[in-house]
Amino acid sequence: MDLRWYVANWKMYLSSIEEEAFVSENRQDLIRLADEKNIVLCPSYLGIGLIRGKGEKNISLGAQDCSEEDKGAHTGQISAESLSDIAVDFVIVGHSERRQKYFETDEIISKKIAAAWKAELTPILCVGESKEQFDKQESFSYVTEQLTVLDLALTMMQEEKRYPCFVAYEPLFSIGTGVVAPHDHIKLMLALIDEKTPHSSMAKGLSCSITKLYGGSVNASNSGKLKKIPGVEGFLIGKSSINFAEFKKIIDT
Ligand code: PGA
């Protein structure tokens, strides 16, 4: 059985009506696929509301972001608890588009991870270096630094337990470009994620259990080979996930 995860990051490609239509038009297929594979759709907030509002409970959903705050005067923000209330299970945090366009810092990202854990959501933390860093062989040090947000987030938690977290390795030069990083490099970066994340951590006995994804230009023609890279436990899929036939091929290949 294929235990890999297929996480669809729809970004802002579709309107919320189109997101709801994607689910209703492909409902039976999605449910059948989800019987055998781990599938998570991450629509817009409004898309999530529409999908759940129409009584759809069988499709696993994630959000593309959440507030780092629990509650209060934060105009325009959506809390992790609100997402949890409508049966969202996952939330993407620290996507490079949010880091670059909305200036999210590691401190904010660590708070979002903690907020997700407090609301019993599984965060999907995105990490990855730029082409320049890759060329200068700074990938390891940069991603190691990005992973410290997990230690920081753990310091914000009280309960001694193993907190689930997905980590998506998404080199910036692969996102939306059609260029996939060398497979050997992906393998090494996933091994680094294993090594640097707090599997059993810290004084308080808190730790993370990590599932590793690869993201960046995954499509139906390259997914077969990408699946064979040691350490790939699933994919975070952008553009190719908004076309159901392509998404299904990625899963089936
Ligand atoms: P892409 O996006 O598959 O379109 O490259 C992946 C992502 O940004 O998560």
Residues whose N, C-alpha, C, O or C-beta is under 5 A from the ligand:
A	BS01	PGA	N9 S174 I175 G176 T177 G215 G216 S217 V218 L236 I237 G238 K239 S240
